[in-house]
Amino acid sequence: MSLLVEVFVREPDGEIRILDVPDDVCRSAGFESWRTTVWGHAFVRALGARFLPLLAEGDLYVEAGDVAEFLREVALLRTRLDAVAHGTGRPRTVEEHRHRIETRLRIIEESAHQALEIGGGVLIW
């Protein structure tokens, strides 16, 4: 199973409406196990991440007002990509692990930019 990244808007009644994306757009934020083995890993927390580690406990809703800060967190992890891969991966597969994390961060970042543009939020579930 895979974690999915979605962009949503809040309706006036507080409900969320997830925006449609084309079928050919990859929305994966990693494997389901990444909730704890990557995004919720102690190493990622130690870097100062506060949004993505919440996936270890449940789904992540980044509200519209927090998207800019969420983007800063994603940028931080991207600048420390080698360290994140080493801190959360197995030594013999670090390069592959790094590539997978980089790809998932790019997908998350693209969705967050879309959310920022429309005043929406980001859901990872």
N, CA, C and O atoms as a GROMACS GRO file, in nm:
protein
  500
    1MET      N    1   0.084  -0.117   0.000
    1MET     CA    2   0.000   0.000   0.000
    1MET      C    3   0.089   0.124   0.000
    1MET      O    4   0.203   0.120   0.046
    2SER      N    5   0.035   0.232  -0.052
    2SER     CA    6   0.112   0.355  -0.066
    2SER      C    7   0.040   0.471   0.000
    2SER      O    8  -0.082   0.479   0.001
    3LEU      N    9   0.119   0.561   0.056
    3LEU     CA   10   0.063   0.686   0.108
    3LEU      C   11   0.031   0.776  -0.011
    3LEU      O   12   0.109   0.784  -0.106
    4LEU      N   13  -0.082   0.842  -0.006
    4LEU     CA   14  -0.122   0.931  -0.115
    4LEU      C   15  -0.115   1.076  -0.070
    4LEU      O   16  -0.144   1.109   0.045
    5VAL      N   17  -0.076   1.162  -0.164
    5VAL     CA   18  -0.073   1.306  -0.141
    5VAL      C   19  -0.189   1.367  -0.218
    5VAL      O   20  -0.203   1.344  -0.338
    6GLU      N   21  -0.271   1.443  -0.148
    6GLU     CA   22  -0.387   1.507  -0.211
    6GLU      C   23  -0.386   1.656  -0.176
    6GLU      O   24  -0.332   1.697  -0.074
    7VAL      N   25  -0.447   1.734  -0.263
    7VAL     CA   26  -0.471   1.876  -0.234
    7VAL      C   27  -0.619   1.890  -0.204
    7VAL      O   28  -0.702   1.831  -0.274
    8PHE      N   29  -0.652   1.966  -0.102
    8PHE     CA   30  -0.792   1.982  -0.066
    8PHE      C   31  -0.824   2.129  -0.038
    8PHE      O   32  -0.736   2.211  -0.014
    9VAL      N   33  -0.952   2.157  -0.042
    9VAL     CA   34  -1.003   2.288   0.001
    9VAL      C   35  -1.108   2.262   0.107
    9VAL      O   36  -1.178   2.160   0.105
   10ARG      N   37  -1.119   2.356   0.198
   10ARG     CA   38  -1.223   2.347   0.302
   10ARG      C   39  -1.349   2.415   0.250
   10ARG      O   40  -1.345   2.528   0.201
   11GLU      N   41  -1.459   2.345   0.260
   11GLU     CA   42  -1.588   2.400   0.224
   11GLU      C   43  -1.637   2.490   0.339
   11GLU      O   44  -1.585   2.481   0.450
   12PRO      N   45  -1.734   2.576   0.312
   12PRO     CA   46  -1.785   2.664   0.419
   12PRO      C   47  -1.834   2.589   0.543
   12PRO      O   48  -1.829   2.643   0.654
   13ASP      N   49  -1.881   2.465   0.524
   13ASP     CA   50  -1.930   2.388   0.639
   13ASP      C   51  -1.817   2.315   0.713
   13ASP      O   52  -1.843   2.241   0.809
   14GLY      N   53  -1.691   2.336   0.669
   14GLY     CA   54  -1.576   2.274   0.734
   14GLY      C   55  -1.532   2.142   0.673
   14GLY      O   56  -1.423   2.093   0.702
   15GLU      N   57  -1.616   2.085   0.590
   15GLU     CA   58  -1.579   1.960   0.523
   15GLU      C   59  -1.468   1.985   0.422
   15GLU      O   60  -1.452   2.097   0.373
   16ILE      N   61  -1.392   1.881   0.392
   16ILE     CA   62  -1.288   1.898   0.291
   16ILE      C   63  -1.336   1.841   0.157
   16ILE      O   64  -1.412   1.745   0.151
   17ARG      N   65  -1.288   1.905   0.052
   17ARG     CA   66  -1.314   1.856  -0.084
   17ARG      C   67  -1.178   1.832  -0.147
   17ARG      O   68  -1.101   1.925  -0.168
   18ILE      N   69  -1.149   1.706  -0.177
   18ILE     CA   70  -1.022   1.669  -0.240
   18ILE      C   71  -1.032   1.699  -0.388
   18ILE      O   72  -1.129   1.662  -0.455
   19LEU      N   73  -0.931   1.766  -0.439
   19LEU     CA   74  -0.930   1.804  -0.580
   19LEU      C   75  -0.893   1.685  -0.667
   19LEU      O   76  -0.811   1.601  -0.629
   20ASP      N   77  -0.954   1.680  -0.783
   20ASP     CA   78  -0.924   1.575  -0.879
   20ASP      C   79  -0.786   1.599  -0.940
   20ASP      O   80  -0.745   1.714  -0.958
   21VAL      N   81  -0.716   1.491  -0.970
   21VAL     CA   82  -0.589   1.499  -1.040
   21VAL      C   83  -0.595   1.403  -1.158
   21VAL      O   84  -0.665   1.302  -1.153
   22PRO      N   85  -0.523   1.435  -1.264
   22PRO     CA   86  -0.523   1.343  -1.379
   22PRO      C   87  -0.471   1.206  -1.338
   22PRO      O   88  -0.388   1.193  -1.248
   23ASP      N   89  -0.521   1.103  -1.406
   23ASP     CA   90  -0.483   0.966  -1.374
   23ASP      C   91  -0.334   0.938  -1.389
   23ASP      O   92  -0.280   0.849  -1.323
   24ASP      N   93  -0.267   1.015  -1.476
   24ASP     CA   94  -0.125   0.989  -1.501
   24ASP      C   95  -0.032   1.063  -1.405
   24ASP      O   96   0.090   1.058  -1.422
   25VAL      N   97  -0.086   1.131  -1.306
   25VAL     CA   98  -0.005   1.206  -1.209
   25VAL      C   99   0.022   1.115  -1.089
   25VAL      O  100  -0.071   1.063  -1.027
   26CYS      N  101   0.149   1.099  -1.056
   26CYS     CA  102   0.187   1.018  -0.941
   26CYS      C  103   0.162   1.098  -0.814
   26CYS      O  104   0.203   1.214  -0.803
   27ARG      N  105   0.095   1.037  -0.718
   27ARG     CA  106   0.061   1.105  -0.593
   27ARG      C  107   0.117   1.032  -0.472
   27ARG      O  108   0.070   1.053  -0.360
   28SER      N  109   0.216   0.948  -0.492
   28SER     CA  110   0.268   0.867  -0.383
   28SER      C  111   0.366   0.943  -0.294
   28SER      O  112   0.458   1.008  -0.343
   29ALA      N  113   0.343   0.934  -0.164
   29ALA     CA  114   0.435   0.992  -0.065
   29ALA      C  115   0.520   0.883  -0.002
   29ALA      O  116   0.582   0.904   0.102
   30GLY      N  117   0.524   0.766  -0.065
   30GLY     CA  118   0.604   0.656  -0.015
   30GLY      C  119   0.517   0.538   0.025
   30GLY      O  120   0.394   0.540   0.013
   31PHE      N  121   0.583   0.437   0.071
   31PHE     CA  122   0.514   0.316   0.117
   31PHE      C  123   0.442   0.345   0.248
   31PHE      O  124   0.481   0.436   0.322
   32GLU      N  125   0.340   0.269   0.277
   32GLU     CA  126   0.267   0.283   0.403
   32GLU      C  127   0.362   0.272   0.522
   32GLU      O  128   0.346   0.342   0.622
   33SER      N  129   0.460   0.186   0.511
   33SER     CA  130   0.557   0.168   0.620
   33SER      C  131   0.640   0.293   0.646
   33SER      O  132   0.698   0.307   0.754
   34TRP      N  133   0.646   0.384   0.550
   34TRP     CA  134   0.723   0.508   0.566
   34TRP      C  135   0.664   0.600   0.673
   34TRP      O  136   0.731   0.693   0.718
   35ARG      N  137   0.541   0.574   0.713
   35ARG     CA  138   0.483   0.654   0.822
   35ARG      C  139   0.579   0.656   0.942
   35ARG      O  140   0.599   0.760   1.006
   36THR      N  141   0.639   0.540   0.970
   36THR     CA  142   0.730   0.530   1.085
   36THR      C  143   0.876   0.516   1.042
   36THR      O  144   0.965   0.566   1.111
   37THR      N  145   0.903   0.448   0.931
   37THR     CA  146   1.042   0.419   0.895
   37THR      C  147   1.113   0.536   0.827
   37THR      O  148   1.236   0.537   0.822
   38VAL      N  149   1.039   0.632   0.775
   38VAL     CA  150   1.101   0.750   0.714
   38VAL      C  151   1.044   0.877   0.776
   38VAL      O  152   1.112   0.944   0.853
   39TRP      N  153   0.920   0.912   0.744
   39TRP     CA  154   0.864   1.041   0.786
   39TRP      C  155   0.853   1.053   0.938
   39TRP      O  156   0.870   1.162   0.993
   40GLY      N  157   0.825   0.944   1.005
   40GLY     CA  158   0.813   0.948   1.151
   40GLY      C  159   0.937   0.902   1.224
   40GLY      O  160   0.936   0.890   1.347
   41HIS      N  161   1.044   0.877   1.151
   41HIS     CA  162   1.170   0.828   1.209
   41HIS      C  163   1.230   0.935   1.302
   41HIS      O  164   1.217   1.054   1.277
   42ALA      N  165   1.294   0.889   1.407
   42ALA     CA  166   1.358   0.980   1.504
   42ALA      C  167   1.458   1.073   1.436
   42ALA      O  168   1.474   1.187   1.478
   43PHE      N  169   1.526   1.026   1.331
   43PHE     CA  170   1.623   1.109   1.262
   43PHE      C  171   1.555   1.229   1.196
   43PHE      O  172   1.605   1.341   1.204
   44VAL      N  173   1.441   1.206   1.132
   44VAL     CA  174   1.367   1.314   1.066
   44VAL      C  175   1.315   1.412   1.172
   44VAL      O  176   1.318   1.533   1.151
   45ARG      N  177   1.267   1.361   1.281
   45ARG     CA  178   1.221   1.446   1.392
   45ARG      C  179   1.336   1.532   1.445
   45ARG      O  180   1.318   1.650   1.475
   46ALA      N  181   1.455   1.471   1.456
   46ALA     CA  182   1.571   1.543   1.510
   46ALA      C  183   1.614   1.657   1.420
   46ALA      O  184   1.677   1.752   1.466
   47LEU      N  185   1.583   1.649   1.293
   47LEU     CA  186   1.615   1.758   1.201
   47LEU      C  187   1.523   1.878   1.221
   47LEU      O  188   1.550   1.987   1.170
   48GLY      N  189   1.415   1.858   1.296
   48GLY     CA  190   1.322   1.966   1.322
   48GLY      C  191   1.190   1.955   1.248
   48GLY      O  192   1.106   2.044   1.256
   49ALA      N  193   1.170   1.844   1.176
   49ALA     CA  194   1.043   1.824   1.106
   49ALA      C  195   0.931   1.807   1.208
   49ALA      O  196   0.946   1.735   1.306
   50ARG      N  197   0.819   1.873   1.183
   50ARG     CA  198   0.706   1.858   1.274
   50ARG      C  199   0.579   1.813   1.205
   50ARG      O  200   0.490   1.758   1.270
   51PHE      N  201   0.568   1.834   1.074
   51PHE     CA  202   0.448   1.791   1.002
   51PHE      C  203   0.457   1.644   0.962
   51PHE      O  204   0.375   1.563   1.005
   52LEU      N  205   0.556   1.609   0.883
   52LEU     CA  206   0.566   1.472   0.831
   52LEU      C  207   0.573   1.366   0.941
   52LEU      O  208   0.517   1.258   0.923
   53PRO      N  209   0.640   1.392   1.054
   53PRO     CA  210   0.640   1.290   1.160
   53PRO      C  211   0.500   1.257   1.215
   53PRO      O  212   0.482   1.151   1.275
   54LEU      N  213   0.403   1.345   1.194
   54LEU     CA  214   0.267   1.317   1.240
   54LEU      C  215   0.207   1.196   1.169
   54LEU      O  216   0.112   1.136   1.218
   55LEU      N  217   0.263   1.160   1.054
   55LEU     CA  218   0.214   1.043   0.981
   55LEU      C  219   0.232   0.915   1.062
   55LEU      O  220   0.162   0.816   1.038
   56ALA      N  221   0.324   0.915   1.156
   56ALA     CA  222   0.345   0.796   1.239
   56ALA      C  223   0.223   0.767   1.326
   56ALA      O  224   0.204   0.654   1.372
   57GLU      N  225   0.140   0.869   1.349
   57GLU     CA  226   0.023   0.852   1.434
   57GLU      C  227  -0.110   0.853   1.359
   57GLU      O  228  -0.213   0.818   1.416
   58GLY      N  229  -0.108   0.893   1.232
   58GLY     CA  230  -0.232   0.900   1.155
   58GLY      C  231  -0.212   0.977   1.026
   58GLY      O  232  -0.099   1.002   0.984
   59ASP      N  233  -0.322   1.014   0.965
   59ASP     CA  234  -0.316   1.090   0.842
   59ASP      C  235  -0.274   1.234   0.871
   59ASP      O  236  -0.297   1.285   0.981
   60LEU      N  237  -0.211   1.297   0.773
   60LEU     CA  238  -0.160   1.432   0.790
   60LEU      C  239  -0.247   1.531   0.712
   60LEU      O  240  -0.260   1.520   0.590
   61TYR      N  241  -0.306   1.625   0.783
   61TYR     CA  242  -0.381   1.734   0.722
   61TYR      C  243  -0.302   1.862   0.746
   61TYR      O  244  -0.289   1.906   0.860
   62VAL      N  245  -0.248   1.921   0.640
   62VAL     CA  246  -0.179   2.049   0.649
   62VAL      C  247  -0.279   2.153   0.601
   62VAL      O  248  -0.309   2.161   0.482
   63GLU      N  249  -0.329   2.232   0.693
   63GLU     CA  250  -0.429   2.333   0.658
   63GLU      C  251  -0.366   2.445   0.576
   63GLU      O  252  -0.244   2.465   0.578
   64ALA      N  253  -0.450   2.517   0.504
   64ALA     CA  254  -0.404   2.622   0.412
   64ALA      C  255  -0.307   2.719   0.479
   64ALA      O  256  -0.207   2.756   0.418
   65GLY      N  257  -0.333   2.759   0.599
   65GLY     CA  258  -0.248   2.855   0.668
   65GLY      C  259  -0.112   2.800   0.708
   65GLY      O  260  -0.023   2.877   0.746
   66ASP      N  261  -0.094   2.669   0.699
   66ASP     CA  262   0.033   2.606   0.736
   66ASP      C  263   0.114   2.556   0.617
   66ASP      O  264   0.223   2.502   0.635
   67VAL      N  265   0.061   2.572   0.496
   67VAL     CA  266   0.128   2.516   0.379
   67VAL      C  267   0.266   2.578   0.356
   67VAL      O  268   0.360   2.506   0.321
   68ALA      N  269   0.280   2.708   0.374
   68ALA     CA  270   0.412   2.771   0.354
   68ALA      C  271   0.515   2.713   0.451
   68ALA      O  272   0.628   2.686   0.411
   69GLU      N  273   0.477   2.693   0.575
   69GLU     CA  274   0.568   2.633   0.673
   69GLU      C  275   0.598   2.488   0.638
   69GLU      O  276   0.710   2.441   0.655
   70PHE      N  277   0.497   2.417   0.588
   70PHE     CA  278   0.516   2.280   0.544
   70PHE      C  279   0.616   2.274   0.430
   70PHE      O  280   0.701   2.184   0.426
   71LEU      N  281   0.608   2.368   0.337
   71LEU     CA  282   0.703   2.373   0.226
   71LEU      C  283   0.846   2.396   0.277
   71LEU      O  284   0.941   2.341   0.222
   72ARG      N  285   0.860   2.476   0.381
   72ARG     CA  286   0.993   2.497   0.440
   72ARG      C  287   1.047   2.366   0.498
   72ARG      O  288   1.166   2.337   0.487
   73GLU      N  289   0.959   2.288   0.560
   73GLU     CA  290   1.001   2.158   0.614
   73GLU      C  291   1.046   2.065   0.502
   73GLU      O  292   1.149   1.999   0.515
   74VAL      N  293   0.971   2.060   0.395
   74VAL     CA  294   1.009   1.976   0.281
   74VAL      C  295   1.143   2.023   0.224
   74VAL      O  296   1.228   1.940   0.192
   75ALA      N  297   1.161   2.154   0.213
   75ALA     CA  298   1.289   2.208   0.163
   75ALA      C  299   1.404   2.169   0.255
   75ALA      O  300   1.513   2.136   0.208
   76LEU      N  301   1.381   2.174   0.385
   76LEU     CA  302   1.484   2.134   0.482
   76LEU      C  303   1.526   1.989   0.458
   76LEU      O  304   1.645   1.958   0.454
   77LEU      N  305   1.428   1.901   0.443
   77LEU     CA  306   1.459   1.760   0.421
   77LEU      C  307   1.531   1.739   0.288
   77LEU      O  308   1.618   1.653   0.277
   78ARG      N  309   1.494   1.818   0.188
   78ARG     CA  310   1.562   1.806   0.059
   78ARG      C  311   1.708   1.849   0.070
   78ARG      O  312   1.794   1.790   0.005
   79THR      N  313   1.736   1.951   0.150
   79THR     CA  314   1.875   1.995   0.164
   79THR      C  315   1.957   1.895   0.246
   79THR      O  316   2.080   1.894   0.237
   80ARG      N  317   1.892   1.812   0.322
   80ARG     CA  318   1.959   1.712   0.406
   80ARG      C  319   1.931   1.570   0.354
   80ARG      O  320   1.932   1.474   0.431
   81LEU      N  321   1.906   1.559   0.226
   81LEU     CA  322   1.863   1.433   0.166
   81LEU      C  323   1.960   1.317   0.191
   81LEU      O  324   1.917   1.207   0.224
   82ASP      N  325   2.088   1.341   0.176
   82ASP     CA  326   2.185   1.234   0.201
   82ASP      C  327   2.176   1.186   0.345
   82ASP      O  328   2.176   1.066   0.372
   83ALA      N  329   2.170   1.281   0.437
   83ALA     CA  330   2.162   1.246   0.579
   83ALA      C  331   2.032   1.171   0.610
   83ALA      O  332   2.033   1.074   0.686
   84VAL      N  333   1.920   1.215   0.551
   84VAL     CA  334   1.793   1.147   0.574
   84VAL      C  335   1.800   1.003   0.522
   84VAL      O  336   1.754   0.911   0.588
   85ALA      N  337   1.858   0.986   0.404
   85ALA     CA  338   1.869   0.851   0.347
   85ALA      C  339   1.956   0.762   0.435
   85ALA      O  340   1.922   0.646   0.459
   86HIS      N  341   2.068   0.815   0.482
   86HIS     CA  342   2.155   0.736   0.570
   86HIS      C  343   2.089   0.710   0.705
   86HIS      O  344   2.101   0.600   0.760
   87GLY      N  345   2.020   0.810   0.758
   87GLY     CA  346   1.959   0.797   0.890
   87GLY      C  347   1.838   0.708   0.895
   87GLY      O  348   1.802   0.658   1.002
   88THR      N  349   1.773   0.686   0.779
   88THR     CA  350   1.649   0.608   0.778
   88THR      C  351   1.656   0.483   0.692
   88THR      O  352   1.559   0.408   0.683
   89GLY      N  353   1.771   0.458   0.628
   89GLY     CA  354   1.780   0.344   0.536
   89GLY      C  355   1.878   0.238   0.581
   89GLY      O  356   1.941   0.250   0.686
   90ARG      N  357   1.888   0.137   0.500
   90ARG     CA  358   1.986   0.030   0.523
   90ARG      C  359   2.112   0.064   0.443
   90ARG      O  360   2.102   0.109   0.329
   91PRO      N  361   2.228   0.045   0.500
   91PRO     CA  362   2.353   0.086   0.435
   91PRO      C  363   2.371   0.036   0.292
   91PRO      O  364   2.423   0.110   0.209
   92ARG      N  365   2.330  -0.085   0.260
   92ARG     CA  366   2.356  -0.136   0.125
   92ARG      C  367   2.260  -0.080   0.020
   92ARG      O  368   2.282  -0.099  -0.100
   93THR      N  369   2.154  -0.013   0.062
   93THR     CA  370   2.057   0.040  -0.034
   93THR      C  371   2.037   0.191  -0.018
   93THR      O  372   1.933   0.244  -0.057
   94VAL      N  373   2.136   0.260   0.037
   94VAL     CA  374   2.119   0.402   0.068
   94VAL      C  375   2.094   0.485  -0.058
   94VAL      O  376   2.009   0.574  -0.056
   95GLU      N  377   2.166   0.458  -0.166
   95GLU     CA  378   2.148   0.538  -0.288
   95GLU      C  379   2.007   0.522  -0.346
   95GLU      O  380   1.945   0.620  -0.386
   96GLU      N  381   1.959   0.400  -0.348
   96GLU     CA  382   1.822   0.377  -0.396
   96GLU      C  383   1.721   0.443  -0.302
   96GLU      O  384   1.624   0.505  -0.347
   97HIS      N  385   1.744   0.429  -0.174
   97HIS     CA  386   1.656   0.489  -0.073
   97HIS      C  387   1.655   0.642  -0.089
   97HIS      O  388   1.549   0.704  -0.081
   98ARG      N  389   1.771   0.700  -0.110
   98ARG     CA  390   1.783   0.845  -0.131
   98ARG      C  391   1.699   0.888  -0.251
   98ARG      O  392   1.626   0.986  -0.244
   99HIS      N  393   1.709   0.813  -0.361
   99HIS     CA  394   1.633   0.847  -0.482
   99HIS      C  395   1.482   0.839  -0.456
   99HIS      O  396   1.407   0.926  -0.500
  100ARG      N  397   1.440   0.736  -0.383
  100ARG     CA  398   1.297   0.723  -0.352
  100ARG      C  399   1.248   0.838  -0.265
  100ARG      O  400   1.140   0.893  -0.290
  101ILE      N  401   1.326   0.875  -0.165
  101ILE     CA  402   1.287   0.987  -0.078
  101ILE      C  403   1.282   1.116  -0.159
  101ILE      O  404   1.188   1.195  -0.145
  102GLU      N  405   1.382   1.138  -0.242
  102GLU     CA  406   1.386   1.259  -0.325
  102GLU      C  407   1.263   1.268  -0.415
  102GLU      O  408   1.203   1.374  -0.429
  103THR      N  409   1.227   1.157  -0.476
  103THR     CA  410   1.109   1.154  -0.564
  103THR      C  411   0.983   1.185  -0.485
  103THR      O  412   0.900   1.264  -0.531
  104ARG      N  413   0.968   1.125  -0.368
  104ARG     CA  414   0.847   1.149  -0.288
  104ARG      C  415   0.841   1.292  -0.236
  104ARG      O  416   0.734   1.352  -0.231
  105LEU      N  417   0.956   1.347  -0.196
  105LEU     CA  418   0.957   1.488  -0.152
  105LEU      C  419   0.918   1.582  -0.266
  105LEU      O  420   0.850   1.682  -0.244
  106ARG      N  421   0.962   1.550  -0.388
  106ARG     CA  422   0.925   1.633  -0.504
  106ARG      C  423   0.774   1.628  -0.526
  106ARG      O  424   0.712   1.730  -0.554
  107ILE      N  425   0.715   1.510  -0.515
  107ILE     CA  426   0.570   1.496  -0.533
  107ILE      C  427   0.496   1.575  -0.425
  107ILE      O  428   0.399   1.645  -0.454
  108ILE      N  429   0.541   1.562  -0.301
  108ILE     CA  430   0.480   1.636  -0.190
  108ILE      C  431   0.494   1.786  -0.213
  108ILE      O  432   0.398   1.862  -0.194
  109GLU      N  433   0.612   1.829  -0.255
  109GLU     CA  434   0.638   1.970  -0.278
  109GLU      C  435   0.548   2.026  -0.390
  109GLU      O  436   0.493   2.136  -0.376
  110GLU      N  437   0.534   1.953  -0.498
  110GLU     CA  438   0.449   1.997  -0.609
  110GLU      C  439   0.304   2.013  -0.563
  110GLU      O  440   0.237   2.110  -0.598
  111SER      N  441   0.257   1.918  -0.484
  111SER     CA  442   0.120   1.927  -0.432
  111SER      C  443   0.105   2.046  -0.339
  111SER      O  444   0.004   2.117  -0.342
  112ALA      N  445   0.205   2.069  -0.255
  112ALA     CA  446   0.200   2.182  -0.162
  112ALA      C  447   0.201   2.315  -0.236
  112ALA      O  448   0.132   2.409  -0.195
  113HIS      N  449   0.278   2.324  -0.343
  113HIS     CA  450   0.277   2.448  -0.423
  113HIS      C  451   0.139   2.470  -0.486
  113HIS      O  452   0.090   2.583  -0.491
  114GLN      N  453   0.079   2.363  -0.534
  114GLN     CA  454  -0.056   2.373  -0.591
  114GLN      C  455  -0.153   2.422  -0.484
  114GLN      O  456  -0.235   2.510  -0.509
  115ALA      N  457  -0.144   2.364  -0.365
  115ALA     CA  458  -0.231   2.404  -0.255
  115ALA      C  459  -0.210   2.551  -0.219
  115ALA      O  460  -0.307   2.624  -0.196
  116LEU      N  461  -0.086   2.593  -0.215
  116LEU     CA  462  -0.055   2.732  -0.182
  116LEU      C  463  -0.116   2.828  -0.284
  116LEU      O  464  -0.170   2.933  -0.247
  117GLU      N  465  -0.110   2.792  -0.410
  117GLU     CA  466  -0.164   2.876  -0.518
  117GLU      C  467  -0.314   2.896  -0.507
  117GLU      O  468  -0.366   3.004  -0.540
  118ILE      N  469  -0.385   2.794  -0.461
  118ILE     CA  470  -0.532   2.804  -0.457
  118ILE      C  471  -0.587   2.830  -0.318
  118ILE      O  472  -0.708   2.839  -0.300
  119GLY      N  473  -0.499   2.841  -0.221
  119GLY     CA  474  -0.545   2.862  -0.083
  119GLY      C  475  -0.602   2.736  -0.021
  119GLY      O  476  -0.692   2.742   0.062
  120GLY      N  477  -0.549   2.622  -0.061
  120GLY     CA  478  -0.596   2.494  -0.010
  120GLY      C  479  -0.495   2.431   0.085
  120GLY      O  480  -0.396   2.493   0.124
  121GLY      N  481  -0.521   2.308   0.121
  121GLY     CA  482  -0.434   2.234   0.211
  121GLY      C  483  -0.382   2.108   0.145
  121GLY      O  484  -0.415   2.077   0.031
  122VAL      N  485  -0.300   2.035   0.220
  122VAL     CA  486  -0.240   1.911   0.173
  122VAL      C  487  -0.279   1.799   0.267
  122VAL      O  488  -0.269   1.812   0.390
  123LEU      N  489  -0.323   1.689   0.210
  123LEU     CA  490  -0.358   1.570   0.287
  123LEU      C  491  -0.265   1.459   0.242
  123LEU      O  492  -0.253   1.432   0.123
  124ILE      N  493  -0.200   1.392   0.338
  124ILE     CA  494  -0.125   1.271   0.308
  124ILE      C  495  -0.188   1.162   0.393
  124ILE      O  496  -0.196   1.172   0.515
  125TRP      N  497  -0.233   1.057   0.324
  125TRP     CA  498  -0.306   0.948   0.391
  125TRP      C  499  -0.281   0.816   0.325
  125TRP      O  500  -0.334   0.714   0.369
   0.00000   0.00000   0.00000
